[in-house]
């Protein structure tokens, strides 16, 4: 079994996943305290089985995590029907007002502007951090536009988001848990003020539409926080992991330069090749069996998305990066009723970033080895020094 804190494993977890798949579809991980599905079919079953749900358990002690727990109790990601059905219907209705398509030209313009900034920084200093100039600011600027949040608030939103998502890792030290609660309280307070303003003076933004729906105040705040956290973290890490993979596989980078129309299929392949979310938990609401592995009522099982994405029974030559891959049923956006609501917007952002990069910086290279984050569940880079030298 793998050690999620082992730096060697974190650098490249995929050989360990392959060894597990060769031994079977599902294994119990004693240190994580749950079963993990490692094949595509078993992971897909975990995500879609109606008796495996997102059953929220409050962080404890309760009095120390009031805001963190409020955000998750009211999140559509952490609820099952009928609560999930009501929340998703109302949030989907707000999304259906054309917000994603409204943002398409804005996303392309933002990506182009940020890549120009990256190019100027490289020209001035010889190298610059791709995360700092593009991968991190792009999704938060887009989500700020979506929600109607001032763009200058973006860095603070990212800081809060980064602190909160640390709670999804295993074995988190107490000081990081405290920081997550403080960030939850501040984030929720900021959004409550915004929701109150939009309720009084609605605009053409998602928060205004959510505030005018049948969602409670807590549900509007939780939904806005979820969109920021999920949309930001996933997109940052797909761009970071993905561009690094393309530069490591220069033939694929050159192929994208020659045919920028491949940006859409490249987006899907980059999500598959190095998944930004490696593990997604479910809890059994009754006794369940997944690929012959019993999951008793109340027990947890996780879909190991990174392992499912390299399953040779589903993907031809799964360890190869192939941006022309046309059969790509990856599980990077989840599956079943919890399929990512923001997937269409994330795809637009990633494709726009790729198009801007290959158009403006075709000679892009890693200045030196990017530094990886020392986390397992959310897989990404900490730094990405880039150059054209």
Beta strands, then each sheet from edge to edge (+ up, - down):
strand 1: 26-29
strand 2: 34-37
strand 3: 52-53
strand 4: 128-129
strand 5: 279-284
strand 6: 288-290
strand 7: 293-295
strand 8: 300-304
strand 9: 365-366
strand 10: 371-372
strand 11: 381-383
strand 12: 385-387
sheet 1: 1+ 2- 8- 5+ 3-
sheet 2: 4+ 12- 9+
sheet 3: 6+ 7-
sheet 4: 10+ 11-
end
